[in-house]
Structure formats: structure tokens, C-alpha cells
Amino acid sequence: MNLSRLFLIFTGVFTISGFVAADQTSEVFEKKISETLHLDYLLSLPDGYQSDTNKKWPLVVFLHGSGERGTDVNLVAKHGPPKLVAEGKQFPFILASPQCPKDSWWSQQPVLELIDFIETKYRVDPSRVYLTGLSMGGYGTWEFACRAPERFAAIVPICGGGVPYRVRSLAQVPVWVFHGGKDTVVPLEESSRLVDVLKKIGNEQVKFTIDPEAGHDSWSKAYADSALYDWLLAQSLKPPVPVAQ
């Protein structure tokens, strides 16, 4: 094999010039308001995005766990959908995976502003924006969905938790919750009590999957299952009902 061919293979597999993988790039969101908002993130565009310039695409935003915080955005590809992309998986949606800074929490980060930015920069279908995350990112998924339930066509929090009374705002949001039955880091109750609230307020679009033998890593199995993405992409925001005059 000649050196030119070897170089092409090398650059297609490993990080070079901002590329984390062949179809995933490191990007920066920054906006100056009263303070500077900043998030580094990994971005994956679906096959066909560049060629079909009229099509709008679903957007999935993935929030990582506490172990991937920091300043090296490549850490975000350790788990979840960005890991699958780095391994060669192709998804039929835009995938944005921001990185939470060290010693910070998702609730303190401009995730909603990042989504606004992505919607203006890329061809996003605003009726098909989805949020998912694991562990600390599971908490973040509940948090931002409660802040802006009208923004998300569906959410998938994995081994996370939140404040029960706040999830009452998600009565109309499709939710698929995953948790490990043997999770000793984030107890199963953290998810089950939120699911109970959703059911009590009449959310008929909530699903709850408990992996009875899984510990804290209930996400590997969940994100590897194509059924999750089939369900997710089948959800869309309903058009507003006209007000009678």
C-alpha cells in the first residue's frame, strides 16, 4: 500500500483538523448577551444533508454524563449516540452533542440557546427536535424539557431524575424513560417517581423501560436499540389549534 493511500485511511479514522470521526466534527457555539454564552459540541450531519438542500431534518440533542465534562470535546463521544457515530453508525438526523464545562452542571448551561443557534445555522425541522441524555445528562434532559416543553417533540432521559412537581409541564410531551434496576449511582426511584407523576396527570405517551439486571450503565443497551430511534423519529410537534373567533 502506498503512503498516499495510507494517509487517506488514517485521516478518515482518527481526529484531524477538527474532525472527531469521518462524519462528526467539533464545533463552537458562542453568543454575547449580557454575558458570553459558550458551548463546545460535536456535530454529525446525516447522509444526504449536503446534496438535498431543500430538505429539513430532525435534530437530536444529546447530553452526556458527569464523567465527560471538561475542555476536550472528544470525551463526549465516550457514550451514547456520538460514540455510535464515531464507530461508523449513520443516523437519519442531525446530532448535536454539547460538552458541559468542568465542575458545572447542565442546568447552568445554555442548551436551549444552542438549539436556537443550530436551528438557524442548519436545516432543522422545528417540529422534530428531540432531547436525550444519560446520568447527569438524564437530569439535564428532564430540566430543559420542563423549561421549554413546547420545544421538544419527544425526550429520552436515561438514568436521570428531576423535581416531580415540575414535570407536570410535560403532560403532552412523549417521554421514553430508561433506568437500570440495579443502579446504585442514581436510584431507580429517581425515574419512577417522575413517571408516576406523568401517568397521574394523564400523559398517555410515557414509556418506562427498566432493565432489571443493569446497574448505572443502562444507556449502552438503550442507545444500541434501533427501536428507540424509530419511536423517537415517529414523534412530531402537533400544529397549534386555531383559537375560535
FIMIPA-580690 format. One record per residue: z, y, x of N, C-alpha, C in turn. Coordinates in steps of 0.001 Angstrom, whole numbers, plus 500000, padded with zeros to 6 digits. Atoms other than C-alpha are relative to their C-alpha. Example, Ala and Ser with C-alpha at 12.3 -4.5 7.8 and 13.67 -1.06 7.14 Angstrom:
500000498810500890507800495500512300500000501200500900/499940498810499180507140498940513670500730501090499230/
//
This chain:
500000498810500848500000500000500000500000501245500887/500055498823499138499038503392501453501124500975499666/498873499094500151501504506226501869499859500894498774/500206499142501168499930508377499125500426499290498734/499623500772501170500368505624496562501513499822499934/498554500162499938503953505033497692500715501271499581/499403498720500352504722508735497331499933500240498493/500148499825501436503373508808493763501008499160499226/499029500867500660505570505884492772501397500575500156/498681499437499721508598507469494419500297501197499099/499758498797500786508199510807492625500054499703498515/499949500341501412507716509080489291501298499344499590/498785500731500329511030507258489530501252500814500279/498772499331499580513514509478491325499941501500499729/499898498577500258514725513037490890499223500801501038/500729499122499084512375515618492368499530501225499228/500437498740500596511672519285491551500492500173498567/499424499801501316513991519328488545499820498842499060/500204501150500868512812516023487074501063498951500247/498991501033499903515582513552486360499354498631499882/500796501210500129513101510888485304498600500436499650/501387499662500250509403510713484565499844500897498782/500154499233501232509931512188481081501245500798499642/498766499260500256513213514091481444500191501061501070/499864498900499051513709517498483046501341500692499843/498784499194500061516721519615483903499610501439499672/500314498666500490516692522960482099501269500840499942/498862499077500075518915526021481754499859500876498761/499918499050501106519930527914478633500974501097500405/499137498871499657521315531384479274499654501167499100/500214498871500904521775534284476897501143500985500157/498994498962499838523580537575477348500285500653498654/499582499278501210525517538823474317501137500911500451/498860499263499457528991540289474787500444499357501301/499771500738498771529338537598477444498772499123500235/501150500839499690526859535349479166500245498575499533/499942501381500448526282532065477378499129499169500927/500730500803499024525187529280479703500262498523499770/499898501456500019524475525568479445498813499418500753/501057500819499412522509523277481716499766498818499064/500263501132500886520775520500479820498793499211500485/501150500844499767518392517598480148499108500055498769/500958499916501102515249517757478045498967498897500130/501055501000500060512907514976477014499090500333498829/500988499743501043509713515693475078499287498701499654/500617501271500402508091512890473066498551499894500444/501399500249499697504778511316473916499140500618498902/500850499327500964502082513396472235500378501442499746/499573498621500238504033516654472279498989501000500557/500918499056499365501619518357474669498616499972499372/501367500125500512498430517037473074499860500476498559/500057499585501401499259517711469418500767501298499833/499336498694499969500002521422469437500361500531498615/499682499547501354500286521726465655501194499257499396/498945500821500569502915519052465086501382500532500354/498601499684499749506616519841464722500790498698500064/499317501246499675509072517272465997501480500048499642/498542500064500170512593516099465153500700500347501314/499181499673498827515324517272467531501317499248499915/498698500659499886518265515119468610500758500662501143/499128499409498982521107516835470484501119499009500284/499004500980499570523374514510472470501101500676500801/498832499460499297526900515449473594500720498877500735/499408501044499158528327513406476479501527499998499908/498553500120499956531918512349477142500614500807501132/499283499161499037534569513944479373499651499676501452/500278500392498622533569511993482475498739500586500584/501275499452499523530170513708482691500015501523500096/499905498542499835531454517296482798499768500388501461/500163499534498627530641519403485846498794500890500187/501147499152499654527734521093487597498772499187500399/501135500870499695525485518100488294499463499445498685/500506500365501314523370517779485150499496498556499949/500439501401499973522133514352486288501063499046499457/498920500835500523525561512995485272499842499714498507/500158500144501448524565513468481631499218498738499650/500811501194500246522144510538481966500755498704500291/499200501200499719525022508127482641500123499099498777/499837500754501238525303507088478983499058500532498928/500675499518501199523562507345475649498500500138500107/501459499839500018520001508408474825499388500496501312/500636499585498737519374510296478114499982498892501040/500020501150499094520309507139480010498805499110499674/501123500837500411517753505193477986498676500624500411/501225499315499561515094507820478722499805499829501502/500081500167498547515911507627482436499572498588500382/500386501390499749515372503870482181498601499679499482/501379500195500437511934504352480643499774499977498506/500129499997501449512642504473476907499291501259499535/500679498859500590510335506724474890500446500155498553/499555499717501360511720508338471743498995500891499282/500939499163500757509641509936468965500627501319499552/499358498733500320511739513109469041500307500758501285/499519499184498890512766515974471297501481499664500192/498606500321499684516013515071473045500562501058500938/499323499001499159518323517788474401501424499528500240/498691500529499620521441516720476304500700500993500913/499325498989499170523612519653477476501163499411500785/498847500404499195526329519406480105501144500982499805/498795499181500143529830520672479424500574500285501387/499428499679498691531344522531482408501315499268500259/498758500647499584534257521058484347501209500677499362/498741499520500575537698521410482735499814500795498713/500249499324501266536157522634479491499797498947498914/500190500883501140535617521160476015498796500462499202/501198499636500756532624521061473717500264501138499019/499703498963500986534374523281471172499905501403500580/500065498703499329534279526091473759498577500363500439/501346499815499460530542525770474470498999500449498929/500978499453500955527506527490472860498940498976499577/500931501059500394525960524324471453499081500470498875/500837499516501103524744525984468239498981501024500493/500935499022499422523205528802470258498906499298500801/501005500788499286521457526226472447498966499440499025/500928500520500999519958524658469337499076501112499498/500836498855500389518752528101468203498897500239501031/500933499750498908517107528561471594498902498939500044/500981501091499955515407525155471567499031500089498827/500866499866501175514084525784468066498965501103500176/500971498928499769512404528974469264499037499680501147/500821500282498814511085527571472553499074498803499804/500772501227500184509808524202471353499647499825498518/500470500202501365508024522964468242500936499016499277/498973500797500663511071521721466339499824500098498486/499959500019501456511071520659462691501424500350499579/498632499578500306514099522622461405500679499157498928/499401500858501016514614520140458584500448498655500573/499655501284499382515142517297461075500683500224501356/499171499771498818517799518406463555501240499116499860/498928500991500049520397515756464407500961500207501173/498981499847498967523635515759466389500741498683500170/499256501216499706525310512822468103500757500172501309/499241499927498759527851512268470842501033498898500065/499041501086499781530369509862472320501296500533500609/498678499644499485534101510185473005500241501506499846/499860498560500128534635513884473792498811500579499247/501188499566500728531087514328472527500026499588498544/499800500363501391532053512468469357500838501048499284/499203498896500535534745515086468784499128501242499831/500886498839500078532139517748469535499013499897498854/500933500198501110529758516238467006500648500367498677/499274499615501207532352516487464239500229501516499963/499671498572499924533280520009465411498822500877499584/501127499108500275529820521576465349499364499719498646/500479500293501352528780519773462184500850500720498958/499119499292500921531831521249460448499759501508500042/500271498565499882530973524696461778498712500391499282/501311499648500561527384524562460545499377498788499316/500526501207500655526818521668458120498584500159499485/501351499762500515523661523303456821498917499836501064/500972500095498902522004522929460236499505498581500244/500274501358499548522031519157460563499576499088498854/500487500961500980520014516576458681500859498745499993/499090501140499893522464513892459889500743500108501316/499233500041498758525142513294462518500456498569500270/499516501323499591526274510239464503501107500188501033/498885499918499057529757510630466032500476498600500392/499587501309499496530804507699468222501342500132500721/498624500026499478534479507005469068500548501410500226/499476498638499945535402510608468315501069500219498952/499008499662501003537662512413465883499930501475499673/500010498604500413538440515716464255501139500284499045/498953499547500932540528517599461705499585499599498589/500417500518501301540472515825458316499597501050498970/500329499053501060540521518896456072498681500726500279/501236499283499670537578520449457957498757499196499647/501193500792500289535240517517457314499627500040498529/500373499817501398535302518400453629498714500807499870/501256499229500028532415520728454502498778499102500172/501109500924499749530293517621455216499709499102498806/500170500817501199530167516365451635498552499603499757/501422500271500247526352516499451625499253499557501260/500654500331498729525660515506455251500033498482500229/499989501425499631524551511936456088500721499801501339/499178500232498810527016510555458647500053498502500279/499800501395499590526996507302460578501000500005501151/498903499999499033530260506734462460500088498626500667/499792501236499241530752504126465191501338500080500730/498748500039499239534051503025466763500303498553500383/499584501327499553535428500083468721501342499622499407/498756500447500605538121498025467047501144499894500985/498968500132498971539986497659470362500044501214500931/500008498768499203539598501258471564501431500489500217/498659499513499676542811502275473361499981501423500546/500116498620499524541474505648474557499984500962498821/500045499255501265540520507094471171500239498976498890/499688501022501008542249505035468453499011500002498835/500905500163501129540135503711465611500360500928498844/499551499137501092542222505781463205499375501395500062/500605498681499861540651508957464601498702500104499204/501226500016500801537361507961462969500275499617498548/499814500536501346538664506034459974500580501031499039/499417499015500905540719508913458587498988501052499560/501049499050500380537670511206458629499033499360499016/500865500726500928535522508576456943500663499921498628/499274500068501273538214508203454283499879501307499229/500132498701500658538065511933453564498604500148499401/501376499867500490534277511868453244499775499159498743/500156500864501171534436508972450811500749500563498793/499203499451501101537152510637448743499342501214499356/500645498814500569535107513816448331498598499684499483/501241500409500634532103511810447185498773499965500874/501167500139499113529888511648450269499528498548499943/500544501346500143527738508628449413499040499649501130/500920500208498884525768508958452642500738499756501313/499221500279498794528503507925455059499982498504500280/499987501379499524528236504700457063501049499903501105/498952500166498995531031503310459239499855498614500610/500165501260499285530381500625461840501127499826501006/498913500329499076533394499084463568499587498750500773/500261501167499160532680496795466495501364499382500321/498623500514499901535777494547466297500437499634501407/499640500424498648535640493422469936499810501094501046/500293498934499035534624496725471556501230500839500286/498974499047499622537004498939473471499450501407499826/500454498612500125536212502570474201498485500110500063/501462499957499908532578501796475033499369499301498797/500724500507501163531237501273471535498613500628499921/501260499268500067528292503541472335498811499240500588/501138500696499375526203501257474545499251499155498976/500614500833501028525581498817471711499373500855498905/500502499146501088525148501582469142498686500670500383/501199499268499597522591503602471099498841499071500375/501072500949499668520652500461472086499342499421498760/500491500581501252520086499554468427498966500923499363/501065499189500593516773500808467026500328500397498561/499636499679501380518336500761463539500653501375499901/499375498676500005520358503852464483498943501088499915/501042498961499963517215505869465251499133499954498744/500759500110501246515353504516462224500732500719498870/499197499339501032518200505654459979500031501507500218/499880498580499681518581508984461763498740500753499592/501255499294500243514915509937461545499544499943498554/500319500059501426514768508951457881500705501105499216/499249498937500666517169511815457073499320501350500231/500532498635499861515987515362456439500736500922499045/499347499022500855517417518531455002499204500166498715/500668499785501290516673518979451338499711501502499837/500283498578500237514924522227450358501011500597499030/499008499398500892517265524696448666499532500011498548/500328499983501434517409524513444879499874501448499549/500170498604500456515990527716443348501061500381498984/498994499493500930518525529839441519499303500511498762/500607499573501272517665530308437851500245501489499784/499898498539500242516955533926436959500377500259498536/
//
